[in-house]
Amino acid sequence: MAFKHRVGWYVPLAVVLATAVPVAGATISGFDENVAAQALAPMAARTVVPAPVFRVQGTGSFTLDKSTAVDARDEAAPVGEYLVNLLRPATGLPLPMSGVGDIELVVEPGHPPGGYDLRVSPSGIWIAADDAAGLFLGVQTLRQLLPPASTGTTRFGVASTTISDQPRFSYRGAMLDVARHFFPVSVVKRYIDDIALLKLNVLHLHLADDQGWRIAIDGWPRLTSIGGSSEVGGGTGGFYTQAQYRDIVAYAASRYITIVPEIDMPGHTNAALASYPALNCSGVAPPLYHGTSVGFSSLCVDKSITWTFLTDVLTQLAALTPGPWLHVGGDESAATPLNDYYRFVARVGTIVAGTGKTMIGWHDIGRSLSLPKGTIGEYWDFTTPRPGSGALSRSLVKRGGKLIMAPANVAYLDQKYALGENIGTQWAQAPLTIQESYGWDPATVVSGVGEEQILGVEAPLWSETFSTLSQLEYLAFPRIVAIAEVGWTPQKDRHFKDFASRLASFANYLQALGINYKRTPGVPWH
């Protein structure tokens, strides 16, 4: 018998919500404002980021102790294992997996699409979803309802609450540029764990650019032996073997995160051109590139070897990547004549379609009049589009595609917090504050493109100016928390003052996890 019926505290969600107000950015009816939010006390649901869609505070709390067990069967079992592997070292409790438990994880129909239901009472905890991915999201909320692990923490309480939650957008992504500077598998896995905490479900890996080629391709060994040997500033670079890439993909899948691989083309290709002279129209390889300029490189569109090369690259990447998307870049191709660019994008689209994947490109690919139906565009211009960007984006939507919204002036995490800082770029109207990262609506950026035409949001992190994990996390946090809430919480329910308060509490978790972050102005940091 299911836990929720066994302990006698389950109430149908419709009854609970009949007395609740569906808000995320404000305290709602039923909340106990006196519930302690300190690190050693049960955390209230109102501290969670991204903000849950529906939440009602209850009375009392549930405390984990030596007798607490976890019940997670069948499809729920992997999520249960993930939960106990997190909580055992953090709490020092045994938390056995058993057929009967105080914490019950259930996969069953009838829950918010893409989301989960979570209920806590003094008797126990119940999380349910339509699938394991939704259940995993509910576990991320539970993590924030528990006090962050710290020396001296002896009570692990969870304030009573009822939550029904689902995302605004199905695609909630982060992008990591491993081409300008290379990051080893361990760093990528760390970032996967970082973004999983925020309910992001996509990691877009920028695997090739002018400065480096980062993925081994069978039959083209010089891509990594030469193209993988450089990076910005003249470092030694690096690359992933196919086995290492599979390991990243599998690790992401264990966190219900989809990997989107990107090979930018026909521009941003100097590393490939330096590796194989035949890919150049002149037949002469350029030197490896260690700078940060863009727009100077191009594959040779009329050479047959170009298409042999791209077919091998895209076919192998498709086979290595179980997710539905391949990203082909297509931006800043100033060195490719426009008519060649049209032909190039159309032919690449045919190759991608042949792999069974859906093509994603930066919104620049909207120039092409021949694209596979449903091609996704990633919008990277400003929240006030510059000339041409809006039209290119609308052209993709008109042909049956959707947009991923990543406006550079609010979503590019590599932008400086302050102009005097040593790391970060500033071309996209920097500095980029936490208020700006939070204060935009994806559905109002491009005229004529509303919520129904948007697949989701993404927070890109370009690596021209940083090369360490600490720097990566510093640039990402806390602005990626803001982007996560933009992608999750309904626009009408988002309010910066409320977010800033919850973000200040969330910093306890960042500190406990050792995640570096910027104490940005405008947030009441504890």
PELINPE-V504087 format. One record per run of one state. SS is the DSSP state (H for helix, E for strand, - for the rest). FROM is the first residue (numbers start at 1). TO is the last residue. Records with the same first field share a line. If there is no record, write none. Layout:
SS=FROM-TO / FROM-TO
This chain:
-=1-2 / 7-12 / 19-42 / 44-44 / 48-53 / 65-69 / 73-73 / 92-96 / 98-102 / 108-115 / 122-123 / 130-131 / 146-155 / 166-170 / 178-184 / 197-201 / 210-211 / 214-214 / 216-221 / 226-226 / 230-231 / 235-239 / 241-241 / 255-257 / 266-269 / 276-276 / 280-303 / 321-324 / 330-337 / 355-357 / 368-375 / 380-388 / 399-402 / 406-407 / 412-414 / 416-424 / 426-433 / 439-441 / 445-450 / 462-468 / 477-478 / 489-490 / 494-495 / 514-526
H=3-6 / 13-18 / 45-47 / 74-91 / 132-145 / 185-196 / 222-225 / 227-229 / 232-234 / 242-254 / 270-275 / 277-279 / 304-320 / 338-354 / 363-367 / 389-398 / 408-411 / 434-438 / 442-444 / 451-453 / 469-476 / 479-488 / 491-493 / 496-513
E=43-43 / 54-64 / 70-72 / 97-97 / 103-107 / 116-121 / 124-129 / 156-165 / 171-177 / 202-209 / 212-213 / 215-215 / 240-240 / 258-265 / 325-329 / 358-362 / 376-379 / 403-405 / 415-415 / 425-425 / 454-461
